[in-house]
Amino acid sequence: MLQLIYIVAFTVLALLAMANLIRSLLTLGIESQRQFSPQRVTHPELLDSDGHVIDEPLLVMRSLSVEDARAQLDAIYRESPSYGDDARGETQA
């Protein structure tokens, strides 16, 4: 008797799953046939103060070699206030 209940329950679940699959496929097919008008939505940072789209580049990057980057980082480190401090917080002479 218990096996019959399982078979009926899983048959009903399988039929519901198949009906949902067919409904989803039909909905997808209908939506793919629609013609959408392309609306251009721009990010607010790409607009000037008047609301017009900016056509100029916003960021220009140049490539650095590893040595240049290391030299710049060393210069920043040497300019930091804690550059001359040792472990106890005293300055070196």
N, C-alpha and C positions, 0 to 999 in steps of 0.2 A: 504494500500500500504506500509506504514512504517513497519507494522508487518511482511510483506513478506520479506522485506530487512533484518530485524533482523534475521529472521529464516534462510535465505540463508547465511548471514554472520556468524552466529554461527555454522551452519552446515559445512561451509568451515573451520572454526577454529577447530572444533572437528575432522574433517578428517585430517587436518594437524597435530594435536596433536597425533592422533592415528598412523599416518604414522611415526612420529618421535619416538614414543614409540616402534613400531615394529622394526624400523631401529636400535634403541639403544639396544634392546634385541638381535637382530641378531649380532651386533658388539660385545656385551658382550659375547655371546656364542662362537663366533669365537676366540676371544682373550683368553677365558678360555681354549681352546683346545691347544693353543701354548705351546711348551716346552721352557722354559727359562733356560738358564744356570745360576746357582747362582754365582754371583760375590760378593766376600767378600770385602766390602769397610770399611776400618778401619779409625777411627778418628785419625788425626795427633798427638794428645797428647798420643796415645797409642803406638807410634812407638819410638824406640830409635834413636840415631844419625845416625845409619847405615840404618835405614828404616825397621828394623825387629820389629815384634810385641812383646811387653813387656808381659811376663807371670807372673810377680810378682804383688802383690797388690799395688795399688798406695796410698791408704789411709787406715789406721787402726784406727778405732774409738773404744773408750771404753765408756760404759754408766756411767753417773754421777748421783748421787742422787741429789735431790733438795738442800739439805744442802751444798753439795760440790760446786755446781754451784753458790749458793748464797755467799758462802765464797770467791770463786774466784772473783766474781763480786765486792764484798765489798773490797777486796784487791786492785783490779784495781782502784776502786773509791778513796780509801785512798791514792794511789800513784799519783793521778792526781794533777796538779798544783793548781787547784781551790778548793782543799779539805778544806783548812783552811780559805777561804774567806767567809765573811758574805755578806749581801745584798748590802752594799755600796762599796765593793771591798777592805776592810781593812782586815788585818790578825788578827786572834784572839790570845790573849796572854795567 
